[in-house]
Amino acid sequence: MKAMLVLEDGTFFEGTSFTGHGEIGGEVIFNTGMTGYQEILTDPSYLGQIVCMTYPHIGNYGINDEDIESGKIHVSAFVVKECVKTPSNWRATQSLPDYLKENNILGIEGIDTRALTRHIRIHGAMRAIISTKDLNVENLKQKAKSLPPMQGQALAYKVSCNKPYIFNNKPHEVDLKNFKWPKNRIRLVVLDFGIKWSILRLLKKYEFEPLIVPATTSYEEINSLQPDAIFLSNGPGDPEPLTEVIQTVKKLSENYPLAGICLGHQILGLALGGKCFKLKFGHHALNHPVKDLATNKIEISSQNHGFCVDISELDFLQATHINLNDNTLEGFKHKTKPIIAVQHHPEAGPGPHDCQTFFAHFKKMVKKHIKG
Ligand SMILES: NC(=O)CC[C@H](N)C(=O)O
């Protein structure tokens, strides 16, 4: 079934749908990972985005029950060069096309994904429409132009949980009136902007007991839970319009040890007085070199962001990591308070594990603070 992908500047790519009819829009981004498509599809940070994989052969190990990062698929559509319909892997329970079809997500193949990627790298991030119903380039270009730009969209509210929950391989809702923290664990309130399950698994591995609460939970409600520390999750969209959250985090930063990943890093940066800007094209990959400025060691990191923060004018903050591809900020800490954050993904779901020391560092920082 013929499908057309049209960018807002009128550039178009022809392909075929492997999931049936559909029409959908979103910001088109490219991910250069060779594997990890199931984690990418289910990562809530991809809400509102059409994901194009640069690796030419996607789907070869199928879909399994363990690699999901949330309860559903969040990407708007999935674009590949060639989709493998008959997977071969001992864990596979389903094929990629069946998985997308079951979840009503449009998947297209036969696209020159490298040409599309080069176009975005040269001309910057763009909105796009994919359609099997309307193949008229001019129509689709107009539709793409009328989509809301990513900048200004408070998408985190759309994927945040509605009720607090704890996590035991999947979410279990809790009634806060009867909630009791377990003994001998670090009490961690997690502000949920669309958290990935691999982050929760790692927090638990590092002795934290995460209590995940909706993004709009107030400072007073969080305070009444008497946590030892706060964690700010990853999530989709622009951090800047999340004004209510930014105000809450500002208050939290005065009284609690804090850590943030990706959108959490950006929200923390804004709450502390930094600025935010959109990158020309996002970082979506499993192989970005990040330099730890304390040790001068280079870590190969997993990345997924389109925005970036600038804290250079805040002398009470210190940059801890930078990206060696484009010198953008990859992490910072407060010079006197127990506050750390990273822009990349130390949980590496998917990706290399070089940056996992972040969780050990967070644990050490909170334990030190508890001891006083
Ligand atoms: N993975 C994330 O948390 C993404 C953060 C933010 N939505 C960005 O695109 O920059």
The ligand as a Gaussian input file, in Angstrom:
#p B3LYP/6-31G(d) Opt

LIG

0 1
 N       13.835000      12.049000      26.750000
 C       13.390000      13.192000      27.217000
 O       13.113000      13.347000      28.407000
 C       13.152000      14.278000      26.197000
 C       13.116000      15.657000      26.788000
 C       12.455000      16.697000      25.877000
 N       11.147000      16.308000      25.518000
 C       13.314000      16.957000      24.660000
 O       12.944000      16.599000      23.577000
 O       14.359000      17.539000      24.770000

